[in-house]
Amino acid sequence: MSAQTLSSHRVIPRTAIAQWVQIMGALAFGATIIFIVGFAPMDVVHNAAHDTRHTAAFPCH
């Protein structure tokens, strides 16, 4: 008679974890850039970001 050990944990493929980390990193980076540039005190930076948002059809107001 042989004994079998059953495992209850789920193994996630390494590629799924790497993909999740990349997606979350890109979202965090993008949100940080939009937040920092959107509230930048320099008018030139803010206006450039504002024009870029309009060019990309991103509604900002």
C-alpha positions as CSV (number, residue, x, y, z in Angstrom):
1,M,0.0,0.0,0.0
2,S,1.4,3.4,-0.9
3,A,0.6,6.7,0.8
4,Q,-0.3,9.8,-1.1
5,T,-0.1,13.3,0.0
6,L,-2.7,15.7,-1.3
7,S,-1.8,19.3,-1.5
8,S,-4.6,21.9,-1.1
9,H,-2.7,24.9,-2.3
10,R,-3.0,26.1,-5.9
11,V,0.1,26.6,-8.0
12,I,0.0,29.7,-10.2
13,P,2.2,29.7,-13.2
14,R,5.2,32.0,-13.1
15,T,4.1,33.8,-16.2
16,A,0.7,34.7,-14.7
17,I,2.4,36.3,-11.7
18,A,4.9,38.2,-13.9
19,Q,2.0,39.4,-16.1
20,W,0.1,40.6,-13.0
21,V,3.1,42.5,-11.6
22,Q,3.7,44.2,-15.0
23,I,0.0,45.3,-15.3
24,M,-0.1,46.6,-11.8
25,G,3.2,48.4,-12.3
26,A,2.0,50.0,-15.5
27,L,-1.2,51.2,-13.8
28,A,0.6,52.6,-10.8
29,F,3.1,54.4,-13.0
30,G,0.4,55.8,-15.3
31,A,-1.7,57.0,-12.3
32,T,1.3,58.6,-10.7
33,I,2.2,60.5,-13.9
34,I,-1.3,61.7,-14.4
35,F,-1.6,62.8,-10.7
36,I,1.7,64.5,-10.6
37,V,1.4,66.3,-13.9
38,G,-2.2,67.2,-13.4
39,F,-1.5,69.0,-10.2
40,A,1.9,70.4,-11.2
41,P,2.3,74.0,-10.1
42,M,4.1,75.0,-13.3
43,D,1.7,76.1,-16.0
44,V,3.8,74.9,-18.9
45,V,3.8,71.3,-17.6
46,H,0.1,71.4,-16.7
47,N,-0.9,72.9,-20.1
48,A,1.3,70.3,-22.0
49,A,-0.4,67.5,-20.1
50,H,-3.8,69.1,-20.7
51,D,-3.2,69.3,-24.4
52,T,-1.9,65.8,-24.5
53,R,-5.1,64.5,-22.8
54,H,-7.2,66.4,-25.4
55,T,-5.1,64.9,-28.2
56,A,-5.7,61.4,-26.9
57,A,-9.5,62.1,-26.6
58,F,-9.3,61.8,-22.8
59,P,-12.0,63.9,-21.2
60,C,-10.5,66.1,-18.5
61,H,-13.2,68.7,-17.9
